[in-house]
Amino acid sequence: MGKETKRPPEAQPNRMIMVEEVMDLLQVGRSTAYHLMQQCNRELRGQGYITHAGRVPRAYLMQRCGL
């Protein structure tokens, strides 16, 4: 009663987006995709978030790119 059940990690949607998917999504090259990801991570660090090189929160990237 009141116990939450968590989905296994493989069933959770991937919240982070990596360079290959950024390249496909935005139709840009690898260096441009990395540049955009670095820019997003700088913005997030400025807001006090912890970031991870080579990964960006999917929702944040989509918002910033107007998708």
C-alpha positions as CSV (number, residue, x, y, z in Angstrom):
1,M,0.0,0.0,0.0
2,G,1.5,3.3,-1.1
3,K,4.5,1.6,-2.5
4,E,5.6,3.0,-5.9
5,T,6.8,0.6,-8.5
6,K,9.6,1.8,-10.7
7,R,10.0,0.7,-14.3
8,P,13.2,-1.1,-15.0
9,P,15.9,1.1,-16.6
10,E,15.5,-0.4,-20.1
11,A,11.8,0.5,-20.1
12,Q,12.4,4.2,-19.1
13,P,12.5,6.7,-22.0
14,N,16.0,7.9,-22.7
15,R,16.0,11.5,-21.4
16,M,19.5,12.3,-22.7
17,I,20.3,12.7,-26.3
18,M,23.8,11.9,-27.7
19,V,25.7,13.3,-30.7
20,E,24.5,10.7,-33.3
21,E,20.9,11.5,-32.6
22,V,21.5,15.2,-32.6
23,M,23.2,14.8,-36.0
24,D,20.2,12.9,-37.4
25,L,17.6,15.2,-35.8
26,L,19.1,18.5,-36.9
27,Q,20.7,17.2,-40.1
28,V,24.1,18.6,-39.2
29,G,27.6,17.3,-39.1
30,R,29.3,15.8,-36.0
31,S,31.3,19.0,-35.1
32,T,28.2,21.2,-35.4
33,A,26.3,18.8,-33.2
34,Y,29.0,18.8,-30.6
35,H,29.1,22.6,-30.7
36,L,25.4,22.8,-30.1
37,M,25.6,20.3,-27.3
38,Q,28.4,22.2,-25.6
39,Q,26.4,25.4,-25.9
40,C,23.4,23.8,-24.2
41,N,25.6,22.3,-21.5
42,R,27.1,25.8,-20.8
43,E,23.7,27.3,-20.5
44,L,22.5,24.5,-18.2
45,R,25.7,24.9,-16.0
46,G,24.9,28.6,-15.8
47,Q,21.5,27.7,-14.4
48,G,23.1,25.5,-11.8
49,Y,22.5,22.1,-13.3
50,I,25.1,19.3,-13.4
51,T,26.0,18.4,-17.0
52,H,27.7,15.4,-18.6
53,A,29.9,15.9,-21.6
54,G,28.5,14.4,-24.8
55,R,25.0,14.3,-23.5
56,V,22.2,16.9,-23.3
57,P,18.7,16.6,-21.9
58,R,16.4,15.8,-24.9
59,A,13.6,18.2,-23.8
60,Y,16.1,21.1,-23.4
61,L,17.7,20.6,-26.8
62,M,14.3,20.3,-28.5
63,Q,13.1,23.5,-26.8
64,R,16.3,25.4,-27.7
65,C,16.1,24.3,-31.3
66,G,12.4,25.1,-31.6
67,L,11.3,21.5,-32.2
